[in-house]
């Protein structure tokens, strides 16, 4: 009887470290989603317009409540020979939970870009929830066309 008990104990002692090592390998395989700063984002093109995020920061609203506002700065270049429309209402910001942020009425920009014209402007959104954020742009004239930047962190 002692021999059986000792044999079972030895087998269990050998199996326990094997089970533990399997769990540590599973933890090593999981990957984290890397948050990206605006300086590391790449320029993207949509319908002949090149767009680059140049700034994504939190600013104070200037009201009594001191609401936090996210400011998104974008550099645009019309790379065609025809004028193109841009409207900052086409920008959509989503927080970590996938909630769409509300556009903040401020000096948001938009207009017509002449051929080969390059401009930079800001759009403002009410900060709700936390990042990382997803920033999408949908062309208002052709809503099926869109581009997006994912895992963006604010300064």
Secondary structure as GFF3:
##gff-version 3
##sequence-region A 1 155
A	DSSP	alpha_helix	2	29	.	.	.	ID=ss1
A	DSSP	three_ten_helix	38	40	.	.	.	ID=ss2
A	DSSP	beta_strand	44	46	.	.	.	ID=ss3
A	DSSP	beta_strand	49	60	.	.	.	ID=ss4
A	DSSP	beta_strand	68	78	.	.	.	ID=ss5
A	DSSP	beta_strand	84	87	.	.	.	ID=ss6
A	DSSP	three_ten_helix	88	90	.	.	.	ID=ss7
A	DSSP	beta_strand	91	94	.	.	.	ID=ss8
A	DSSP	beta_strand	110	113	.	.	.	ID=ss9
A	DSSP	beta_strand	118	126	.	.	.	ID=ss10
A	DSSP	beta_strand	133	138	.	.	.	ID=ss11
A	DSSP	beta_strand	146	152	.	.	.	ID=ss12
###
